[in-house]
Amino acid sequence: MSSSPFFDLSGRVALVTGASRGLGQYFGRALAKAGADLIITSRKVDEPLLNFQKEIEALGKKAVPVALDVRDYDSIQAMGAEAIKAYGYIDILVNNAGCNVRKPALDVTWDDWNLVLDTNLRGTFFVAQAIARHMIPRGYGRIVNIGSVTSVFGYAGLTPYTASRGGVRQMTMSLADDWGQHGVTVNCLAPGWFRTEQNKVLYENQEWVEYLKDRIPVKRPGAPNDLDGAVVFLASEESRYITGQTLLVDGGISTGATKATVKK
């Protein structure tokens, strides 16, 4: 007797924000390979997003590109309406769009703070709200807010970013409590150290890379495909009894492990 495969997203529609580059594209690929059709967003529907659309279509799935500026309330509402117009419903939201400003805390400006918090925290909330308005009447939804290991750890030079990601973790728990009764789960996927456009300059410093590897129990930074299983799981029916949780995919760095020298 045959049974349906686990983590099958066939027939599902997934919205991935911040999909013009980086981890957003890896999330989109993983969901499409699991069977989902996509709505992909970036601030502009330009060449990177259109190229990604072609890549998803080459996998045999649909991908609808939509402009979205998560710092603009009207843009969020327009994106939600366009996404619903394209498919009629949305099953999955991967709330990935984000930014960072790296500075010592004493050098952070008012505008720096607003840029990061407005993008990573306020934007994440209002995108989730806009999409949940369509999920709740159907009694089904999977919202995956993208956090960070900085949701649970502090790092010098990243104060606005850590504040925003800590806020995403707390917000995820509140939304899970709010919307669980409507069949909508809300979880936070928190990557550890992965090389992206935002942090690639750090990885050009080999001394820093070796220091980082020494702190990670599995002894390497994350590879983007390391997130595939986690995002598909949280987007799938198999995660139906999991909500309000933060799933750290960080190679174990959040254990606080450091290299120990044992004296004999």
C-alpha positions in Angstrom: 0.0 0.0 0.0 1.4 3.3 -1.0 1.2 6.5 1.0 1.7 10.2 0.3 5.3 11.4 0.7 6.1 13.6 3.7 6.7 17.3 3.1 4.8 17.4 -0.2 3.8 21.0 -1.1 2.0 20.1 -4.4 -0.9 22.4 -4.9 0.3 24.9 -2.3 1.1 28.6 -3.0 4.1 30.1 -1.2 5.0 33.8 -1.0 8.7 34.5 -0.4 9.7 38.1 0.3 13.2 39.3 -0.5 13.6 36.8 -3.3 15.9 38.7 -5.6 19.1 37.3 -4.1 20.6 35.3 -1.2 18.7 33.1 1.2 15.3 34.2 -0.2 16.1 32.5 -3.5 17.3 29.3 -1.6 14.0 29.3 0.3 12.1 29.7 -3.0 14.0 26.9 -4.7 13.4 24.5 -1.8 9.7 25.2 -1.7 9.3 24.9 -5.5 11.3 21.6 -5.5 8.8 20.3 -2.8 5.9 21.2 -5.2 4.8 24.7 -4.4 4.0 27.5 -6.8 5.5 30.8 -5.8 4.9 34.5 -5.5 8.4 36.2 -5.3 9.0 39.7 -4.3 11.7 42.4 -4.1 11.6 46.2 -4.0 11.7 46.3 -7.8 10.6 43.7 -10.4 14.0 43.9 -12.2 16.4 41.5 -13.8 17.5 39.5 -10.7 13.9 38.7 -9.8 12.9 38.0 -13.4 15.8 35.7 -13.8 14.7 33.8 -10.6 11.2 33.6 -12.0 12.7 31.8 -15.1 14.7 29.5 -12.9 11.6 28.4 -11.0 9.6 28.0 -14.2 12.4 25.7 -15.5 11.6 23.5 -12.5 8.1 23.1 -13.7 6.5 25.5 -11.2 4.8 28.9 -11.5 6.4 32.0 -10.1 4.7 35.4 -10.1 7.1 38.4 -9.4 5.6 41.3 -7.4 7.1 44.5 -6.2 7.2 45.0 -2.5 8.8 47.6 -0.2 8.2 46.3 3.3 8.8 49.8 4.7 5.8 51.1 2.9 2.3 50.1 4.2 0.6 50.8 0.9 3.1 48.7 -1.0 2.4 45.8 1.4 -1.3 46.1 0.8 -0.9 46.3 -2.9 1.4 43.2 -2.9 -1.1 41.2 -0.9 -3.9 42.1 -3.3 -1.8 41.3 -6.4 -0.7 37.9 -4.9 -4.3 36.9 -4.2 -5.3 38.0 -7.7 -2.6 35.8 -9.2 -3.7 32.5 -7.4 -6.8 33.2 -5.4 -5.2 32.1 -2.1 -1.8 31.9 -0.3 -0.9 28.9 1.9 2.6 29.7 2.9 4.4 33.0 3.8 8.2 33.0 4.1 8.8 36.5 5.6 12.4 36.9 4.6 13.0 40.5 3.5 15.6 42.2 5.8 18.6 44.5 6.0 21.5 45.2 8.4 23.7 48.1 9.4 27.1 47.1 11.0 28.4 49.8 13.3 29.7 50.1 16.9 26.8 51.0 19.1 28.1 54.5 19.7 28.1 55.2 16.0 24.5 54.0 15.3 22.3 56.9 14.1 18.6 57.5 14.5 18.2 56.8 10.8 20.2 53.6 11.0 18.0 52.3 13.8 14.8 53.2 11.9 16.0 51.6 8.7 16.8 48.2 10.3 13.8 48.1 12.7 11.3 49.3 10.1 12.5 46.7 7.6 13.1 43.7 9.8 10.5 44.0 12.5 7.7 46.4 11.5 7.8 45.2 7.9 7.7 41.5 8.9 4.7 42.2 11.1 2.6 44.1 8.5 3.4 41.6 5.8 2.3 38.8 8.1 -0.9 40.7 9.0 -1.7 41.4 5.3 -1.4 37.7 4.3 -3.0 36.3 7.5 -6.2 38.3 6.5 -6.5 35.9 3.6 -5.4 32.8 5.4 -7.7 33.1 8.4 -11.0 32.8 6.4 -9.7 29.6 4.8 -8.7 28.2 8.2 -5.2 27.3 7.0 -1.8 29.0 6.8 1.9 28.5 7.5 3.9 31.6 8.3 7.6 31.3 8.6 9.3 34.5 9.9 13.0 34.5 9.2 15.0 35.4 12.3 18.6 34.8 13.1 20.9 33.3 15.7 20.9 36.9 16.9 17.3 36.3 18.0 18.8 34.6 21.0 22.5 35.9 21.0 23.9 39.4 21.2 26.8 40.5 19.0 28.9 43.6 19.1 28.4 45.9 16.2 24.9 44.6 15.4 22.7 46.3 18.0 19.8 47.4 15.7 19.9 44.0 13.9 19.8 41.9 17.1 17.0 44.1 18.5 15.0 43.5 15.3 15.6 39.8 15.2 14.9 39.4 18.9 11.7 41.2 18.3 10.8 38.9 15.4 11.1 35.9 17.8 8.9 37.5 20.4 6.4 38.6 17.8 6.2 35.1 16.3 5.1 33.8 19.7 2.4 36.4 20.0 1.1 35.8 16.5 1.1 32.1 17.0 -1.2 32.6 20.0 -3.4 35.0 18.1 -3.9 33.0 15.0 -3.6 29.4 16.1 -7.3 29.1 16.6 -7.8 29.9 12.9 -5.5 27.1 11.6 -2.6 29.4 11.0 0.8 28.4 12.5 3.6 31.0 12.9 7.2 29.9 13.5 10.6 31.6 13.3 13.4 30.0 11.3 16.7 31.3 12.7 19.8 30.8 10.6 23.2 31.0 12.1 26.2 32.2 10.1 25.5 31.9 6.4 27.4 33.9 3.8 25.0 36.4 2.1 25.3 39.7 0.3 24.8 41.5 3.6 27.8 39.9 5.3 30.1 38.7 2.5 32.8 41.3 3.4 33.3 39.4 6.7 34.1 36.2 4.8 36.9 37.9 2.9 38.8 37.9 6.2 40.2 34.4 6.5 41.3 34.9 10.1 37.7 35.8 11.0 36.4 32.7 9.1 38.7 30.4 11.1 37.6 32.1 14.3 34.0 31.5 13.4 34.6 27.9 12.4 36.2 27.3 15.8 33.1 28.4 17.6 30.7 26.2 15.6 30.5 22.6 16.8 30.2 21.2 13.2 33.2 23.3 12.3 31.9 25.2 9.2 29.6 28.1 8.4 26.2 27.3 7.0 25.7 26.4 3.3 22.4 27.8 1.9 21.0 24.3 1.2 21.4 23.6 4.9 18.1 25.5 5.3 16.1 23.6 2.7 14.7 20.9 5.0 13.8 23.3 7.8 11.8 25.8 5.6 10.0 23.0 3.8 9.1 21.3 7.1 7.7 24.5 8.7 5.8 25.2 5.4 4.3 21.7 5.3 1.3 19.9 6.9 3.8 17.8 8.9 4.5 20.9 11.1 0.8 21.3 11.9 1.2 20.9 15.7 4.3 23.2 15.9 3.7 27.0 16.4 5.3 29.9 18.2 8.7 28.2 18.0 12.1 29.3 16.9 14.1 26.7 14.9 17.8 27.5 15.0 19.7 26.1 12.1 23.2 27.2 13.2 25.6 24.3 13.3 25.3 24.5 17.1 26.9 27.9 17.6 24.0 28.8 19.9 25.3 26.2 22.4 27.9 28.8 23.3 30.6 26.3 22.5 34.2 27.4 22.2 37.4 25.5 21.6 38.7 24.1 24.8 42.4 23.5 25.6 42.8 20.5 27.8 46.0 20.4 29.8 47.5 17.0 30.4 
